[in-house]
């Protein structure tokens, strides 16, 4: 990069403008905490305003003069094209505006986060990772079968040697510093992967917007435009970025890989030497959510193709379509430099219209007599029977019953648990099992199958409850 390139980035890149802004601490702490650290996607305006209002309230308790504007004013400013820190849009089938952070915010947040001093900087794991990558490149591109077989035999001999060392008790465990080193590399790479997803989503969204612009300004035949749009959709899927994303998405959809990944993360979290970050416990779920948002952007382009093919206005309302196309083309032309004054200002998106006959006629109401004296209520003896008849269901005891019978990563039916621990408190105890929400327990109901549970109620009468088939899974 030369001086001119750096100067252009300094003036035009939203991330650099964010770092130069006077409100950068508020922007980075709020948007970075919500969209980057918590991996939140598009958020409704009402929810984001409430969250920002809470943060501004806490800041103003320390300094009343800090950030005097309203939350809505700050969000509108951050979403301006001149800032480029938030994307403001209306999702499909939603009448409320949503906000989403741009990749520039995530890059600026990660850069500021990297300025913090690290107490432990590992290098060994990075060296091993680089060597492994070089091996994958060299041996994965080897065309000579003999060379590939020789490499595989070498790896097999190394694995056999490690197995023999473990059987003889000569294997050495990994040191705590090596564990922290590798976990630090995993943590940074996992977070960088989330950042990459947001940038990939932005690239796909740019292609989707380009397709919309071509549809708005197209004056030729449908066949020619459809050929261009299908080529664009094929380019997305066949590009290096598209193939890499699809391979990662297929990996996340594999149930076997998901179980292996969950088990590995759970095992690492249990190692004290790793000093594991609890926020990374479900990082693979965050990857899946970010990948789904990116996949939705690609599906939007396909939806544009479907709508274009089903557009009956080409034959039925050609005049209306021409007017709409004219407005869209004019909007695209002035998008980069919108006019300052359009000659009309509307405070609301709609005008209130009230017809004369919708107004009710005058209806005089009779004067009401008010008696402020309230007659005393007769003394009644309080009823205590309903109070003492209350039953308390100890859900902790019910959860312990399940853990005592069901081993980890196993599933069983509720009836098998009740065979060992019969119902003592009637239907309320059965409902207590169904309402368990512990992290390691999952209650599932199958409406297609039914089961019966016999129990004795508080009056000593035998009862039978019929309900959908209930299965209990322990993670």
Secondary structure, 3 states (H helix, E strand, C coil): CCHHHHHHHHHHCHHHHHHHCCCHHHHHHHHHHHHHHCCCCCEEHHHHHHHHHHHHHHHHHHCCCCCCCCHHHHHHHHCCCCCCCEEEEECCCCCCEEEEECHHHHHHHHHHHHCCCCCCCCCHHHHHHHHHHHHHHHHHCCCCHHHHHHHHHHHHHHHHHHHHHHHCCCCCCCCHHHHHHHHHHHHHHHHHHHHHHHHHHHHHHHHHHHHHHHHHHCCCCHHHHHHHHHHHHHHHHHCHHHHHHHHHHHHHHCHHHHHHHHHHHHHHHCCHHHCCCHHHCCHHHHHHHHHHHHHHHHHHHHHHHHHHHCCHHHCCCHHHHHHHHHHHHHHHHCCCCCCCCCCCCCCCCCCCCCCHHHCCCCCCCCCCCCCCCCCCCCCCCCCCHHHHCCCCCCHHHHHHHHHHHCCCCEEEEHHHHHHHCCCCCCHHHHHHHHCCCCCCEEEEEEEEEEEEEEEECCCCCEEEEEEEEEEEEEC
